Amino acid sequence: MVNKLKKIYIFSFIAILVLLTLLYFNKSKHKQDSIFSNIQLNEEPILPKGKYSPKLKLRKNSYRLHRKVAKRKGTDVINSFDELTQYINNGELIKIENKQGYVIHKLTHSKPYLTKNSAKILEQIGQQFYADTDGKSYFTVTSLTRSSGSQKKLNKSNINATKGISTHCYGVSFDISYMRFNGKKEWNDPLKVKLELILAQLQKEGKIYVLREKQSACYHITAR
């Protein structure tokens, strides 16, 4: 009788564990599905698949070039996030939200705003990535517009963070993670290659400057 009860308890315990596991994965799936729906993954791609030269490669653009275009095409240096309002009200900065091909990561040192030209470039990258992955994938934007104050705080925790005024402080730069695709933080070489080809093509067309940041595992992109 005792052995029979033990078997019943063990069986019940295993059944509860299986049920909890299924509930957890189902909840995770719904959470990911909600992210997908936010970026309209059920829609047809806006752009056709890209055609890339086999010789096309992503090049490293010096930060000097990023700064040069930021000073010319961006806002004045944003010293604090309180200053964002004036640039938003006069139309120099617009809000960036999840769209086809990309989602905005939880931001700690930046705000989801960019100049109109930078926002247009980001949308183009997202739409092309969505098309090149047959409408099945999205990438993650990890940083957008910073203030000089938030940049100083970032310098303390990130050795790759630019000393002095960052191009993020002009509203023209954004970072795209090369290790966060479809809501997962892991290495995905096929998707990374597709993203690099898109960036390399825009780089070739003179639309962006790009820097690969190893510690942050992202591409620092400045719209030209």
PyMOL CGO cylinders between C-alpha atoms (Angstrom):
from pymol import cmd
from pymol.cgo import CYLINDER

trace = [
    CYLINDER, 0.00, 0.00, 0.00, 2.85, 2.39, 0.92, 0.3, 1, 1, 1, 1, 1, 1,
    CYLINDER, 2.85, 2.39, 0.92, 4.69, 1.64, -2.34, 0.3, 1, 1, 1, 1, 1, 1,
    CYLINDER, 4.69, 1.64, -2.34, 1.50, 2.23, -4.29, 0.3, 1, 1, 1, 1, 1, 1,
    CYLINDER, 1.50, 2.23, -4.29, 1.02, 5.63, -2.65, 0.3, 1, 1, 1, 1, 1, 1,
    CYLINDER, 1.02, 5.63, -2.65, 4.63, 6.56, -3.40, 0.3, 1, 1, 1, 1, 1, 1,
    CYLINDER, 4.63, 6.56, -3.40, 4.10, 5.74, -7.07, 0.3, 1, 1, 1, 1, 1, 1,
    CYLINDER, 4.10, 5.74, -7.07, 0.95, 7.87, -7.12, 0.3, 1, 1, 1, 1, 1, 1,
    CYLINDER, 0.95, 7.87, -7.12, 2.77, 10.81, -5.51, 0.3, 1, 1, 1, 1, 1, 1,
    CYLINDER, 2.77, 10.81, -5.51, 5.72, 10.53, -7.92, 0.3, 1, 1, 1, 1, 1, 1,
    CYLINDER, 5.72, 10.53, -7.92, 3.42, 10.29, -10.92, 0.3, 1, 1, 1, 1, 1, 1,
    CYLINDER, 3.42, 10.29, -10.92, 1.42, 13.31, -9.70, 0.3, 1, 1, 1, 1, 1, 1,
    CYLINDER, 1.42, 13.31, -9.70, 4.60, 15.32, -9.12, 0.3, 1, 1, 1, 1, 1, 1,
    CYLINDER, 4.60, 15.32, -9.12, 5.89, 14.57, -12.62, 0.3, 1, 1, 1, 1, 1, 1,
    CYLINDER, 5.89, 14.57, -12.62, 2.53, 15.45, -14.13, 0.3, 1, 1, 1, 1, 1, 1,
    CYLINDER, 2.53, 15.45, -14.13, 2.52, 18.82, -12.32, 0.3, 1, 1, 1, 1, 1, 1,
    CYLINDER, 2.52, 18.82, -12.32, 6.07, 19.57, -13.54, 0.3, 1, 1, 1, 1, 1, 1,
    CYLINDER, 6.07, 19.57, -13.54, 5.09, 18.77, -17.13, 0.3, 1, 1, 1, 1, 1, 1,
    CYLINDER, 5.09, 18.77, -17.13, 1.99, 20.97, -16.85, 0.3, 1, 1, 1, 1, 1, 1,
    CYLINDER, 1.99, 20.97, -16.85, 3.98, 23.91, -15.42, 0.3, 1, 1, 1, 1, 1, 1,
    CYLINDER, 3.98, 23.91, -15.42, 6.60, 23.54, -18.16, 0.3, 1, 1, 1, 1, 1, 1,
    CYLINDER, 6.60, 23.54, -18.16, 3.93, 23.61, -20.87, 0.3, 1, 1, 1, 1, 1, 1,
    CYLINDER, 3.93, 23.61, -20.87, 2.30, 26.67, -19.32, 0.3, 1, 1, 1, 1, 1, 1,
    CYLINDER, 2.30, 26.67, -19.32, 5.67, 28.47, -19.17, 0.3, 1, 1, 1, 1, 1, 1,
    CYLINDER, 5.67, 28.47, -19.17, 6.53, 27.83, -22.81, 0.3, 1, 1, 1, 1, 1, 1,
    CYLINDER, 6.53, 27.83, -22.81, 3.01, 28.72, -23.90, 0.3, 1, 1, 1, 1, 1, 1,
    CYLINDER, 3.01, 28.72, -23.90, 3.28, 32.03, -22.01, 0.3, 1, 1, 1, 1, 1, 1,
    CYLINDER, 3.28, 32.03, -22.01, 6.69, 32.71, -23.60, 0.3, 1, 1, 1, 1, 1, 1,
    CYLINDER, 6.69, 32.71, -23.60, 5.30, 31.96, -27.04, 0.3, 1, 1, 1, 1, 1, 1,
    CYLINDER, 5.30, 31.96, -27.04, 2.38, 34.36, -26.55, 0.3, 1, 1, 1, 1, 1, 1,
    CYLINDER, 2.38, 34.36, -26.55, 4.78, 37.02, -25.31, 0.3, 1, 1, 1, 1, 1, 1,
    CYLINDER, 4.78, 37.02, -25.31, 6.96, 36.63, -28.40, 0.3, 1, 1, 1, 1, 1, 1,
    CYLINDER, 6.96, 36.63, -28.40, 3.89, 36.51, -30.64, 0.3, 1, 1, 1, 1, 1, 1,
    CYLINDER, 3.89, 36.51, -30.64, 2.78, 39.86, -29.22, 0.3, 1, 1, 1, 1, 1, 1,
    CYLINDER, 2.78, 39.86, -29.22, 6.16, 41.35, -30.14, 0.3, 1, 1, 1, 1, 1, 1,
    CYLINDER, 6.16, 41.35, -30.14, 5.83, 39.96, -33.64, 0.3, 1, 1, 1, 1, 1, 1,
    CYLINDER, 5.83, 39.96, -33.64, 2.34, 41.43, -34.01, 0.3, 1, 1, 1, 1, 1, 1,
    CYLINDER, 2.34, 41.43, -34.01, 3.64, 44.85, -32.97, 0.3, 1, 1, 1, 1, 1, 1,
    CYLINDER, 3.64, 44.85, -32.97, 5.94, 44.91, -35.98, 0.3, 1, 1, 1, 1, 1, 1,
    CYLINDER, 5.94, 44.91, -35.98, 3.32, 43.55, -38.36, 0.3, 1, 1, 1, 1, 1, 1,
    CYLINDER, 3.32, 43.55, -38.36, 5.00, 40.24, -39.18, 0.3, 1, 1, 1, 1, 1, 1,
    CYLINDER, 5.00, 40.24, -39.18, 1.79, 39.04, -40.81, 0.3, 1, 1, 1, 1, 1, 1,
    CYLINDER, 1.79, 39.04, -40.81, 2.03, 41.68, -43.51, 0.3, 1, 1, 1, 1, 1, 1,
    CYLINDER, 2.03, 41.68, -43.51, 3.62, 41.31, -46.91, 0.3, 1, 1, 1, 1, 1, 1,
    CYLINDER, 3.62, 41.31, -46.91, 7.12, 42.85, -47.21, 0.3, 1, 1, 1, 1, 1, 1,
    CYLINDER, 7.12, 42.85, -47.21, 7.04, 46.44, -48.41, 0.3, 1, 1, 1, 1, 1, 1,
    CYLINDER, 7.04, 46.44, -48.41, 10.31, 46.07, -50.32, 0.3, 1, 1, 1, 1, 1, 1,
    CYLINDER, 10.31, 46.07, -50.32, 11.46, 43.30, -52.69, 0.3, 1, 1, 1, 1, 1, 1,
    CYLINDER, 11.46, 43.30, -52.69, 14.37, 41.08, -51.70, 0.3, 1, 1, 1, 1, 1, 1,
    CYLINDER, 14.37, 41.08, -51.70, 17.71, 42.81, -52.08, 0.3, 1, 1, 1, 1, 1, 1,
    CYLINDER, 17.71, 42.81, -52.08, 20.22, 41.92, -54.79, 0.3, 1, 1, 1, 1, 1, 1,
    CYLINDER, 20.22, 41.92, -54.79, 23.79, 42.14, -53.52, 0.3, 1, 1, 1, 1, 1, 1,
    CYLINDER, 23.79, 42.14, -53.52, 27.15, 41.87, -55.22, 0.3, 1, 1, 1, 1, 1, 1,
    CYLINDER, 27.15, 41.87, -55.22, 29.27, 38.91, -53.99, 0.3, 1, 1, 1, 1, 1, 1,
    CYLINDER, 29.27, 38.91, -53.99, 32.09, 41.42, -53.48, 0.3, 1, 1, 1, 1, 1, 1,
    CYLINDER, 32.09, 41.42, -53.48, 29.98, 43.59, -51.16, 0.3, 1, 1, 1, 1, 1, 1,
    CYLINDER, 29.98, 43.59, -51.16, 31.50, 43.91, -47.68, 0.3, 1, 1, 1, 1, 1, 1,
    CYLINDER, 31.50, 43.91, -47.68, 30.76, 46.06, -44.67, 0.3, 1, 1, 1, 1, 1, 1,
    CYLINDER, 30.76, 46.06, -44.67, 33.54, 48.59, -44.06, 0.3, 1, 1, 1, 1, 1, 1,
    CYLINDER, 33.54, 48.59, -44.06, 34.56, 50.38, -40.88, 0.3, 1, 1, 1, 1, 1, 1,
    CYLINDER, 34.56, 50.38, -40.88, 33.98, 54.14, -41.04, 0.3, 1, 1, 1, 1, 1, 1,
    CYLINDER, 33.98, 54.14, -41.04, 36.07, 56.22, -38.67, 0.3, 1, 1, 1, 1, 1, 1,
    CYLINDER, 36.07, 56.22, -38.67, 34.24, 57.99, -35.86, 0.3, 1, 1, 1, 1, 1, 1,
    CYLINDER, 34.24, 57.99, -35.86, 35.61, 61.26, -37.23, 0.3, 1, 1, 1, 1, 1, 1,
    CYLINDER, 35.61, 61.26, -37.23, 33.28, 60.84, -40.24, 0.3, 1, 1, 1, 1, 1, 1,
    CYLINDER, 33.28, 60.84, -40.24, 30.31, 60.05, -37.97, 0.3, 1, 1, 1, 1, 1, 1,
    CYLINDER, 30.31, 60.05, -37.97, 30.95, 63.23, -35.99, 0.3, 1, 1, 1, 1, 1, 1,
    CYLINDER, 30.95, 63.23, -35.99, 31.36, 65.35, -39.09, 0.3, 1, 1, 1, 1, 1, 1,
    CYLINDER, 31.36, 65.35, -39.09, 27.96, 64.42, -40.50, 0.3, 1, 1, 1, 1, 1, 1,
    CYLINDER, 27.96, 64.42, -40.50, 26.31, 64.58, -37.06, 0.3, 1, 1, 1, 1, 1, 1,
    CYLINDER, 26.31, 64.58, -37.06, 27.36, 68.20, -36.61, 0.3, 1, 1, 1, 1, 1, 1,
    CYLINDER, 27.36, 68.20, -36.61, 26.16, 69.07, -40.09, 0.3, 1, 1, 1, 1, 1, 1,
    CYLINDER, 26.16, 69.07, -40.09, 22.83, 67.22, -40.21, 0.3, 1, 1, 1, 1, 1, 1,
    CYLINDER, 22.83, 67.22, -40.21, 21.84, 66.69, -36.58, 0.3, 1, 1, 1, 1, 1, 1,
    CYLINDER, 21.84, 66.69, -36.58, 20.40, 68.90, -33.89, 0.3, 1, 1, 1, 1, 1, 1,
    CYLINDER, 20.40, 68.90, -33.89, 22.56, 70.97, -31.59, 0.3, 1, 1, 1, 1, 1, 1,
    CYLINDER, 22.56, 70.97, -31.59, 24.14, 68.88, -28.85, 0.3, 1, 1, 1, 1, 1, 1,
    CYLINDER, 24.14, 68.88, -28.85, 21.40, 67.66, -26.51, 0.3, 1, 1, 1, 1, 1, 1,
    CYLINDER, 21.40, 67.66, -26.51, 22.74, 68.34, -23.03, 0.3, 1, 1, 1, 1, 1, 1,
    CYLINDER, 22.74, 68.34, -23.03, 19.80, 66.91, -21.10, 0.3, 1, 1, 1, 1, 1, 1,
    CYLINDER, 19.80, 66.91, -21.10, 16.64, 65.02, -21.92, 0.3, 1, 1, 1, 1, 1, 1,
    CYLINDER, 16.64, 65.02, -21.92, 14.66, 68.10, -20.89, 0.3, 1, 1, 1, 1, 1, 1,
    CYLINDER, 14.66, 68.10, -20.89, 15.85, 69.68, -24.14, 0.3, 1, 1, 1, 1, 1, 1,
    CYLINDER, 15.85, 69.68, -24.14, 14.18, 66.97, -26.23, 0.3, 1, 1, 1, 1, 1, 1,
    CYLINDER, 14.18, 66.97, -26.23, 10.82, 68.73, -26.06, 0.3, 1, 1, 1, 1, 1, 1,
    CYLINDER, 10.82, 68.73, -26.06, 11.92, 71.73, -28.12, 0.3, 1, 1, 1, 1, 1, 1,
    CYLINDER, 11.92, 71.73, -28.12, 13.28, 69.51, -30.89, 0.3, 1, 1, 1, 1, 1, 1,
    CYLINDER, 13.28, 69.51, -30.89, 10.15, 67.37, -30.88, 0.3, 1, 1, 1, 1, 1, 1,
    CYLINDER, 10.15, 67.37, -30.88, 7.86, 70.40, -30.99, 0.3, 1, 1, 1, 1, 1, 1,
    CYLINDER, 7.86, 70.40, -30.99, 9.70, 71.99, -33.92, 0.3, 1, 1, 1, 1, 1, 1,
    CYLINDER, 9.70, 71.99, -33.92, 9.75, 68.69, -35.81, 0.3, 1, 1, 1, 1, 1, 1,
    CYLINDER, 9.75, 68.69, -35.81, 13.51, 68.10, -35.74, 0.3, 1, 1, 1, 1, 1, 1,
    CYLINDER, 13.51, 68.10, -35.74, 13.10, 64.85, -33.78, 0.3, 1, 1, 1, 1, 1, 1,
    CYLINDER, 13.10, 64.85, -33.78, 10.37, 62.27, -34.24, 0.3, 1, 1, 1, 1, 1, 1,
    CYLINDER, 10.37, 62.27, -34.24, 9.41, 59.31, -32.05, 0.3, 1, 1, 1, 1, 1, 1,
    CYLINDER, 9.41, 59.31, -32.05, 10.65, 55.87, -33.03, 0.3, 1, 1, 1, 1, 1, 1,
    CYLINDER, 10.65, 55.87, -33.03, 8.42, 52.86, -32.42, 0.3, 1, 1, 1, 1, 1, 1,
    CYLINDER, 8.42, 52.86, -32.42, 8.42, 49.17, -33.35, 0.3, 1, 1, 1, 1, 1, 1,
    CYLINDER, 8.42, 49.17, -33.35, 7.89, 48.76, -37.07, 0.3, 1, 1, 1, 1, 1, 1,
    CYLINDER, 7.89, 48.76, -37.07, 8.22, 46.16, -39.77, 0.3, 1, 1, 1, 1, 1, 1,
    CYLINDER, 8.22, 46.16, -39.77, 11.60, 44.46, -39.34, 0.3, 1, 1, 1, 1, 1, 1,
    CYLINDER, 11.60, 44.46, -39.34, 12.68, 45.86, -35.97, 0.3, 1, 1, 1, 1, 1, 1,
    CYLINDER, 12.68, 45.86, -35.97, 11.79, 46.42, -32.33, 0.3, 1, 1, 1, 1, 1, 1,
    CYLINDER, 11.79, 46.42, -32.33, 13.12, 48.92, -29.82, 0.3, 1, 1, 1, 1, 1, 1,
    CYLINDER, 13.12, 48.92, -29.82, 14.91, 47.33, -26.87, 0.3, 1, 1, 1, 1, 1, 1,
    CYLINDER, 14.91, 47.33, -26.87, 14.35, 48.57, -23.32, 0.3, 1, 1, 1, 1, 1, 1,
    CYLINDER, 14.35, 48.57, -23.32, 16.36, 51.80, -23.31, 0.3, 1, 1, 1, 1, 1, 1,
    CYLINDER, 16.36, 51.80, -23.31, 18.53, 52.80, -20.34, 0.3, 1, 1, 1, 1, 1, 1,
    CYLINDER, 18.53, 52.80, -20.34, 20.73, 55.67, -21.58, 0.3, 1, 1, 1, 1, 1, 1,
    CYLINDER, 20.73, 55.67, -21.58, 18.79, 56.96, -24.57, 0.3, 1, 1, 1, 1, 1, 1,
    CYLINDER, 18.79, 56.96, -24.57, 15.33, 58.02, -25.72, 0.3, 1, 1, 1, 1, 1, 1,
    CYLINDER, 15.33, 58.02, -25.72, 13.36, 56.69, -28.75, 0.3, 1, 1, 1, 1, 1, 1,
    CYLINDER, 13.36, 56.69, -28.75, 13.77, 59.74, -30.98, 0.3, 1, 1, 1, 1, 1, 1,
    CYLINDER, 13.77, 59.74, -30.98, 15.72, 60.46, -34.19, 0.3, 1, 1, 1, 1, 1, 1,
    CYLINDER, 15.72, 60.46, -34.19, 15.91, 63.10, -36.89, 0.3, 1, 1, 1, 1, 1, 1,
    CYLINDER, 15.91, 63.10, -36.89, 13.57, 62.51, -39.82, 0.3, 1, 1, 1, 1, 1, 1,
    CYLINDER, 13.57, 62.51, -39.82, 16.36, 61.36, -42.11, 0.3, 1, 1, 1, 1, 1, 1,
    CYLINDER, 16.36, 61.36, -42.11, 17.76, 58.90, -39.54, 0.3, 1, 1, 1, 1, 1, 1,
    CYLINDER, 17.76, 58.90, -39.54, 14.25, 57.56, -38.87, 0.3, 1, 1, 1, 1, 1, 1,
    CYLINDER, 14.25, 57.56, -38.87, 13.76, 57.06, -42.61, 0.3, 1, 1, 1, 1, 1, 1,
    CYLINDER, 13.76, 57.06, -42.61, 17.04, 55.13, -42.88, 0.3, 1, 1, 1, 1, 1, 1,
    CYLINDER, 17.04, 55.13, -42.88, 16.15, 52.93, -39.91, 0.3, 1, 1, 1, 1, 1, 1,
    CYLINDER, 16.15, 52.93, -39.91, 12.77, 52.13, -41.46, 0.3, 1, 1, 1, 1, 1, 1,
    CYLINDER, 12.77, 52.13, -41.46, 14.47, 51.24, -44.74, 0.3, 1, 1, 1, 1, 1, 1,
    CYLINDER, 14.47, 51.24, -44.74, 16.88, 48.87, -42.99, 0.3, 1, 1, 1, 1, 1, 1,
    CYLINDER, 16.88, 48.87, -42.99, 13.99, 47.24, -41.13, 0.3, 1, 1, 1, 1, 1, 1,
    CYLINDER, 13.99, 47.24, -41.13, 11.82, 46.83, -44.22, 0.3, 1, 1, 1, 1, 1, 1,
    CYLINDER, 11.82, 46.83, -44.22, 14.70, 45.39, -46.24, 0.3, 1, 1, 1, 1, 1, 1,
    CYLINDER, 14.70, 45.39, -46.24, 15.64, 42.96, -43.46, 0.3, 1, 1, 1, 1, 1, 1,
    CYLINDER, 15.64, 42.96, -43.46, 12.02, 41.85, -43.22, 0.3, 1, 1, 1, 1, 1, 1,
    CYLINDER, 12.02, 41.85, -43.22, 11.90, 41.27, -46.98, 0.3, 1, 1, 1, 1, 1, 1,
    CYLINDER, 11.90, 41.27, -46.98, 15.25, 39.45, -47.10, 0.3, 1, 1, 1, 1, 1, 1,
    CYLINDER, 15.25, 39.45, -47.10, 14.09, 37.05, -44.37, 0.3, 1, 1, 1, 1, 1, 1,
    CYLINDER, 14.09, 37.05, -44.37, 10.78, 36.31, -46.13, 0.3, 1, 1, 1, 1, 1, 1,
    CYLINDER, 10.78, 36.31, -46.13, 8.82, 38.26, -43.53, 0.3, 1, 1, 1, 1, 1, 1,
    CYLINDER, 8.82, 38.26, -43.53, 9.94, 35.99, -40.69, 0.3, 1, 1, 1, 1, 1, 1,
    CYLINDER, 9.94, 35.99, -40.69, 12.50, 37.98, -38.72, 0.3, 1, 1, 1, 1, 1, 1,
    CYLINDER, 12.50, 37.98, -38.72, 13.27, 41.25, -37.01, 0.3, 1, 1, 1, 1, 1, 1,
    CYLINDER, 13.27, 41.25, -37.01, 16.33, 42.82, -35.38, 0.3, 1, 1, 1, 1, 1, 1,
    CYLINDER, 16.33, 42.82, -35.38, 16.66, 44.90, -32.21, 0.3, 1, 1, 1, 1, 1, 1,
    CYLINDER, 16.66, 44.90, -32.21, 17.57, 48.58, -31.89, 0.3, 1, 1, 1, 1, 1, 1,
    CYLINDER, 17.57, 48.58, -31.89, 19.44, 48.99, -28.61, 0.3, 1, 1, 1, 1, 1, 1,
    CYLINDER, 19.44, 48.99, -28.61, 20.19, 52.73, -28.47, 0.3, 1, 1, 1, 1, 1, 1,
    CYLINDER, 20.19, 52.73, -28.47, 19.00, 55.96, -30.07, 0.3, 1, 1, 1, 1, 1, 1,
    CYLINDER, 19.00, 55.96, -30.07, 19.27, 59.60, -28.98, 0.3, 1, 1, 1, 1, 1, 1,
    CYLINDER, 19.27, 59.60, -28.98, 21.29, 60.32, -25.84, 0.3, 1, 1, 1, 1, 1, 1,
    CYLINDER, 21.29, 60.32, -25.84, 22.00, 63.46, -23.86, 0.3, 1, 1, 1, 1, 1, 1,
    CYLINDER, 22.00, 63.46, -23.86, 25.56, 64.45, -23.04, 0.3, 1, 1, 1, 1, 1, 1,
    CYLINDER, 25.56, 64.45, -23.04, 24.67, 63.69, -19.42, 0.3, 1, 1, 1, 1, 1, 1,
    CYLINDER, 24.67, 63.69, -19.42, 23.53, 60.13, -20.15, 0.3, 1, 1, 1, 1, 1, 1,
    CYLINDER, 23.53, 60.13, -20.15, 26.64, 59.66, -22.31, 0.3, 1, 1, 1, 1, 1, 1,
    CYLINDER, 26.64, 59.66, -22.31, 28.86, 60.47, -19.33, 0.3, 1, 1, 1, 1, 1, 1,
    CYLINDER, 28.86, 60.47, -19.33, 27.03, 57.87, -17.23, 0.3, 1, 1, 1, 1, 1, 1,
    CYLINDER, 27.03, 57.87, -17.23, 27.45, 55.31, -20.01, 0.3, 1, 1, 1, 1, 1, 1,
    CYLINDER, 27.45, 55.31, -20.01, 31.19, 55.97, -20.16, 0.3, 1, 1, 1, 1, 1, 1,
    CYLINDER, 31.19, 55.97, -20.16, 31.51, 54.55, -16.65, 0.3, 1, 1, 1, 1, 1, 1,
    CYLINDER, 31.51, 54.55, -16.65, 30.09, 51.16, -17.59, 0.3, 1, 1, 1, 1, 1, 1,
    CYLINDER, 30.09, 51.16, -17.59, 31.05, 50.78, -21.27, 0.3, 1, 1, 1, 1, 1, 1,
    CYLINDER, 31.05, 50.78, -21.27, 34.68, 51.12, -22.37, 0.3, 1, 1, 1, 1, 1, 1,
    CYLINDER, 34.68, 51.12, -22.37, 33.53, 51.35, -25.99, 0.3, 1, 1, 1, 1, 1, 1,
    CYLINDER, 33.53, 51.35, -25.99, 31.39, 54.39, -25.27, 0.3, 1, 1, 1, 1, 1, 1,
    CYLINDER, 31.39, 54.39, -25.27, 32.79, 57.51, -26.92, 0.3, 1, 1, 1, 1, 1, 1,
    CYLINDER, 32.79, 57.51, -26.92, 34.62, 59.89, -24.66, 0.3, 1, 1, 1, 1, 1, 1,
    CYLINDER, 34.62, 59.89, -24.66, 33.23, 63.38, -25.03, 0.3, 1, 1, 1, 1, 1, 1,
    CYLINDER, 33.23, 63.38, -25.03, 30.24, 64.18, -27.24, 0.3, 1, 1, 1, 1, 1, 1,
    CYLINDER, 30.24, 64.18, -27.24, 28.72, 61.16, -28.94, 0.3, 1, 1, 1, 1, 1, 1,
    CYLINDER, 28.72, 61.16, -28.94, 26.93, 61.34, -32.29, 0.3, 1, 1, 1, 1, 1, 1,
    CYLINDER, 26.93, 61.34, -32.29, 23.94, 59.93, -30.40, 0.3, 1, 1, 1, 1, 1, 1,
    CYLINDER, 23.94, 59.93, -30.40, 23.68, 63.38, -28.80, 0.3, 1, 1, 1, 1, 1, 1,
    CYLINDER, 23.68, 63.38, -28.80, 22.79, 64.94, -32.17, 0.3, 1, 1, 1, 1, 1, 1,
    CYLINDER, 22.79, 64.94, -32.17, 19.82, 62.66, -32.87, 0.3, 1, 1, 1, 1, 1, 1,
    CYLINDER, 19.82, 62.66, -32.87, 21.32, 61.10, -36.00, 0.3, 1, 1, 1, 1, 1, 1,
    CYLINDER, 21.32, 61.10, -36.00, 22.77, 57.82, -34.71, 0.3, 1, 1, 1, 1, 1, 1,
    CYLINDER, 22.77, 57.82, -34.71, 21.30, 54.51, -33.57, 0.3, 1, 1, 1, 1, 1, 1,
    CYLINDER, 21.30, 54.51, -33.57, 22.67, 51.09, -32.59, 0.3, 1, 1, 1, 1, 1, 1,
    CYLINDER, 22.67, 51.09, -32.59, 21.47, 47.77, -34.00, 0.3, 1, 1, 1, 1, 1, 1,
    CYLINDER, 21.47, 47.77, -34.00, 22.41, 44.62, -32.09, 0.3, 1, 1, 1, 1, 1, 1,
    CYLINDER, 22.41, 44.62, -32.09, 24.02, 41.82, -34.08, 0.3, 1, 1, 1, 1, 1, 1,
    CYLINDER, 24.02, 41.82, -34.08, 23.20, 39.31, -31.34, 0.3, 1, 1, 1, 1, 1, 1,
    CYLINDER, 23.20, 39.31, -31.34, 19.49, 40.00, -30.82, 0.3, 1, 1, 1, 1, 1, 1,
    CYLINDER, 19.49, 40.00, -30.82, 17.17, 38.66, -33.50, 0.3, 1, 1, 1, 1, 1, 1,
    CYLINDER, 17.17, 38.66, -33.50, 13.52, 37.66, -33.07, 0.3, 1, 1, 1, 1, 1, 1,
    CYLINDER, 13.52, 37.66, -33.07, 13.57, 38.48, -29.38, 0.3, 1, 1, 1, 1, 1, 1,
    CYLINDER, 13.57, 38.48, -29.38, 16.46, 36.14, -28.56, 0.3, 1, 1, 1, 1, 1, 1,
    CYLINDER, 16.46, 36.14, -28.56, 19.94, 37.05, -27.40, 0.3, 1, 1, 1, 1, 1, 1,
    CYLINDER, 19.94, 37.05, -27.40, 22.14, 34.49, -29.11, 0.3, 1, 1, 1, 1, 1, 1,
    CYLINDER, 22.14, 34.49, -29.11, 24.53, 34.14, -32.03, 0.3, 1, 1, 1, 1, 1, 1,
    CYLINDER, 24.53, 34.14, -32.03, 22.67, 33.82, -35.35, 0.3, 1, 1, 1, 1, 1, 1,
    CYLINDER, 22.67, 33.82, -35.35, 25.16, 34.01, -38.18, 0.3, 1, 1, 1, 1, 1, 1,
    CYLINDER, 25.16, 34.01, -38.18, 22.68, 33.71, -41.11, 0.3, 1, 1, 1, 1, 1, 1,
    CYLINDER, 22.68, 33.71, -41.11, 20.62, 36.68, -39.85, 0.3, 1, 1, 1, 1, 1, 1,
    CYLINDER, 20.62, 36.68, -39.85, 23.76, 38.67, -38.99, 0.3, 1, 1, 1, 1, 1, 1,
    CYLINDER, 23.76, 38.67, -38.99, 25.03, 38.18, -42.55, 0.3, 1, 1, 1, 1, 1, 1,
    CYLINDER, 25.03, 38.18, -42.55, 21.71, 39.37, -44.01, 0.3, 1, 1, 1, 1, 1, 1,
    CYLINDER, 21.71, 39.37, -44.01, 21.81, 42.48, -41.82, 0.3, 1, 1, 1, 1, 1, 1,
    CYLINDER, 21.81, 42.48, -41.82, 25.43, 43.20, -42.77, 0.3, 1, 1, 1, 1, 1, 1,
    CYLINDER, 25.43, 43.20, -42.77, 24.62, 42.98, -46.49, 0.3, 1, 1, 1, 1, 1, 1,
    CYLINDER, 24.62, 42.98, -46.49, 21.87, 45.58, -46.10, 0.3, 1, 1, 1, 1, 1, 1,
    CYLINDER, 21.87, 45.58, -46.10, 24.17, 47.91, -44.15, 0.3, 1, 1, 1, 1, 1, 1,
    CYLINDER, 24.17, 47.91, -44.15, 26.99, 47.40, -46.64, 0.3, 1, 1, 1, 1, 1, 1,
    CYLINDER, 26.99, 47.40, -46.64, 24.68, 48.27, -49.54, 0.3, 1, 1, 1, 1, 1, 1,
    CYLINDER, 24.68, 48.27, -49.54, 23.48, 51.48, -47.86, 0.3, 1, 1, 1, 1, 1, 1,
    CYLINDER, 23.48, 51.48, -47.86, 27.09, 52.27, -46.99, 0.3, 1, 1, 1, 1, 1, 1,
    CYLINDER, 27.09, 52.27, -46.99, 28.05, 51.84, -50.64, 0.3, 1, 1, 1, 1, 1, 1,
    CYLINDER, 28.05, 51.84, -50.64, 25.18, 54.13, -51.67, 0.3, 1, 1, 1, 1, 1, 1,
    CYLINDER, 25.18, 54.13, -51.67, 26.52, 56.83, -49.35, 0.3, 1, 1, 1, 1, 1, 1,
    CYLINDER, 26.52, 56.83, -49.35, 23.51, 56.78, -47.02, 0.3, 1, 1, 1, 1, 1, 1,
    CYLINDER, 23.51, 56.78, -47.02, 25.15, 55.67, -43.75, 0.3, 1, 1, 1, 1, 1, 1,
    CYLINDER, 25.15, 55.67, -43.75, 28.39, 55.39, -41.81, 0.3, 1, 1, 1, 1, 1, 1,
    CYLINDER, 28.39, 55.39, -41.81, 28.92, 52.24, -39.74, 0.3, 1, 1, 1, 1, 1, 1,
    CYLINDER, 28.92, 52.24, -39.74, 31.10, 51.16, -36.82, 0.3, 1, 1, 1, 1, 1, 1,
    CYLINDER, 31.10, 51.16, -36.82, 31.04, 47.67, -35.27, 0.3, 1, 1, 1, 1, 1, 1,
    CYLINDER, 31.04, 47.67, -35.27, 31.19, 47.83, -31.47, 0.3, 1, 1, 1, 1, 1, 1,
    CYLINDER, 31.19, 47.83, -31.47, 32.38, 44.56, -29.95, 0.3, 1, 1, 1, 1, 1, 1,
    CYLINDER, 32.38, 44.56, -29.95, 31.57, 45.04, -26.26, 0.3, 1, 1, 1, 1, 1, 1,
    CYLINDER, 31.57, 45.04, -26.26, 28.05, 46.26, -26.99, 0.3, 1, 1, 1, 1, 1, 1,
    CYLINDER, 28.05, 46.26, -26.99, 27.66, 43.67, -29.80, 0.3, 1, 1, 1, 1, 1, 1,
    CYLINDER, 27.66, 43.67, -29.80, 26.09, 46.25, -32.07, 0.3, 1, 1, 1, 1, 1, 1,
    CYLINDER, 26.09, 46.25, -32.07, 26.50, 48.29, -35.24, 0.3, 1, 1, 1, 1, 1, 1,
    CYLINDER, 26.50, 48.29, -35.24, 26.73, 52.01, -34.54, 0.3, 1, 1, 1, 1, 1, 1,
    CYLINDER, 26.73, 52.01, -34.54, 25.01, 53.67, -37.50, 0.3, 1, 1, 1, 1, 1, 1,
    CYLINDER, 25.01, 53.67, -37.50, 24.90, 57.35, -38.44, 0.3, 1, 1, 1, 1, 1, 1,
    CYLINDER, 24.90, 57.35, -38.44, 22.60, 58.51, -41.23, 0.3, 1, 1, 1, 1, 1, 1,
    CYLINDER, 22.60, 58.51, -41.23, 24.37, 60.74, -43.76, 0.3, 1, 1, 1, 1, 1, 1,
]
cmd.load_cgo(trace, "trace")
